[in-house]
Amino acid sequence: MSVLVLAIGRGLMMGNNNNNIHMFVVKIVACFLVMGFAYRLYFSTFFQIIPPQIAVIQQPPPPAANFTLSGHPHTATISSPSCDIFTGEWVRDPTGPPYTNSSCHTIEHHQNCMKNGRPDSGYIYWRWRPRDCSLPRFDPKTFLHYMRNKSMAFIGDSISRNHVQSLLCILSQVERPVEVYHDKEYRSKRWFFDSYKFSLSVIWSPFLTEAKIFEDNDGHASGAVRLHLDEPDPEWVNEFDTFDYVEIAAGKWFLKTAVYYENNTIVGCHNCKIEDVTELRFDYAYRRALQTTLNFITKSEHKVYTLFQTTTPDHFENGEWNTGGYCNRTVPFEEGETELRDIDTIMRDVELEEFKKAVGDTNGSTLKLFDTTRLALLRPDGHPGPYRAFHPFEGKDSTANVQNDCLHWCLPGPIDSWNDLLIHILLRA
């Protein structure tokens, strides 16, 4: 438009020598040019074209915090330092998990629910949302940059191994790790991400302290556990100096029949029915084992960043794992629909008490609580159930009695959200 007006002005000036007309036209043209420029500048600054499908009013995002990871600048969205990320609800997430059971090659067969024939998939379309703040989705590239030239170990029972498998599945979408070690029973393993020189381990230590266990892979025991409550387990202690980060977890194994030792002397037992041996509650042993473990970590000359995970409740209904118990729910519980069982409440109370004492008595170590108990309680739908085995009802009646797993998590599944919590805590270190 401004070009057309300029051309008309020039034509008038060439056909008329009157100086007044000349000046009048020049002013008109200049005025149009200035107005056109102002119009473009003003409206391009304050208006944007938004596609109709996403033209919605949104709340402003939480403030961005800058941090540097091993020389790599990043920007992460984080929430208020006072936010309790462990209090919230499970919300529907149509985007689903960042991997599938086909794109991840480290899922153990008894957690590969889809391959094993589980017919529903709604359990993978939920995500944990804290009540009063934002929890960004786990970013595998940011995590690997953060862990460059470092090592991390998950120490505990099969729930720790379950978590490591979830973490590996997400990280392997960036780089597929190499398994560089496993023990004879494939319970302890180590992987290496060569591009980041990052080592990730899982160490089988279900009691955290030294124990002699007489049990097969199906959970059938031939004798009582011999548990030394005052000696941390050499399985992880011997490698402790090589770790930069550890996550420790225990719990359900302390319900097993066991004989307790301190100073290599029997001090009691749980459900052992041995003459002249004092019967002790499982929480006595759990407390002493946690004290031994946390004392070793917080007093060690080698300073390690430690996450202490609380107990994970199971969701067996109408029986236990070996008495016909099952879990066939397909949606999460809402807050108030369920409560912790007495056993889980006792365990969590012990954990919180011992954690509080350990935090107040550290020798320069970092100790953080990883309190996943309540958010795990709300997910009865995310377990393998009968699909811990490949097509368990094939060739059988649909009502056949098969063993269920209502403690561990399908992969992909609810445990993937634990990694959102994990990186949130680490970036606030």
C-alpha positions, 0 to 999 in steps of 0.5 A: 500500500505504501509503495502505491501511494508513493508512486501516485505522489511521484506522478503528481509531482511530475505533472504539476510544478506547483511547489505547494502541491509538491509539499502537500503530497510529500507530507501525505506519503510520509504520513502513510509510511509512518502509520503503516510501520507503526501498525506492523510493529504494534500488532506483531508485538502483542498478538500471535496466531494460535491454532484453534485446537490449542487456543486456550487460556493457560496459567503462567508456567512456574519460574525457570531455574538455570543450572549447569551440568558438567559444563552443559548449560540447561534450563529446567522448570522447577517448583517451589522449594517448599513443595511436597512432591510426594503429596498429590494425585494420579491424573490421566496422561494421554501421551503415555510412557516415554517407551514401550515394552518393544522399544526397551530391551531390559524389561524382565519377563515377569514385568513385561505385562503386555507381552505376557498377555495383559488385555488392558492398557489403561494403567499406562496413561496416568501420571503423578501430579503433586498437589501444590506445584509442577513436576516436570517429566523426566528428561533422560538427556538432562539426567545423563548430562548430570551423571556424566563421569559418575556412578549410581547404585540402587541397593535393596530388594526386587523393588529397587531392581524394578525401579532400575529397569524403569530408569534404564528403559527411559535412558535407553531411548537416548543411548542403549547401555552395555551390561558389564556385570551380573552376578550368578543369579542375575540379581545384581547388575551393572550397566555402562553408558559409554557416551556419558561415562556413566555407570548404573548398578543394582545391588541385591541386598534385601535386608541391607545388612549381612544375611544368609538366605535359604530360598529359591527363586519362587520364594519357597524357603528351606530354612530361616534367614540368618540376619546380622543386624549390626553388620552392613551387607558386604555386597554393597559395602565393598563397592561403596567407595566407587559410588557417587549416588545411591538409593537404598530401600528395604521392607517386605523381606523383614516379614520373613522367618528369621533368626537375629544376630548381634555381635555374632550372637543370637538375640532373638527371632521372628516366627522361628519357633526355636526353643529358648530363643526370644520372639521379636517383632519384625520392626525391631529387626527393621529398625536395627538394620536401618540404624546400621545402614544409615550409620555406615553411610553418614559416617563414612569418609567417602561422601555419597549422595543418598536417597532413602526410599520408604516402603512399597505397599502391595495390593493383594486382595482376598489372600496373599501371594501364596494363598490365592491373593489377586489384584484385578483393579484397572484404575487408581484409587483416589485419596481416601479410598484406601489406607495403609495396612498396619504392617506398612504403617509400622514400617513407614513410621520406623523409616521416618524416625530413623531417617530423621535421626540420621539426617541430624547426625551426618558427617557431611553426607547428603541424605534425602527422603524418597517417600513413595509409599503414599503414591504407590498405595494409590496404584492397585492397577499397575501390577502384573497380577497373573501376567507375571507369566506368559499368557497364564490362562492359555489352555486353562479355564479363565477362572483357573487359580494362578499365582499373582504378583501384586507388589512389583510394577508392570513396565511401562507402568506407574513406577516410571513416574518415580523417575520424575521425582528422582530427577526433581530431587537431584536437581535441587541438590 
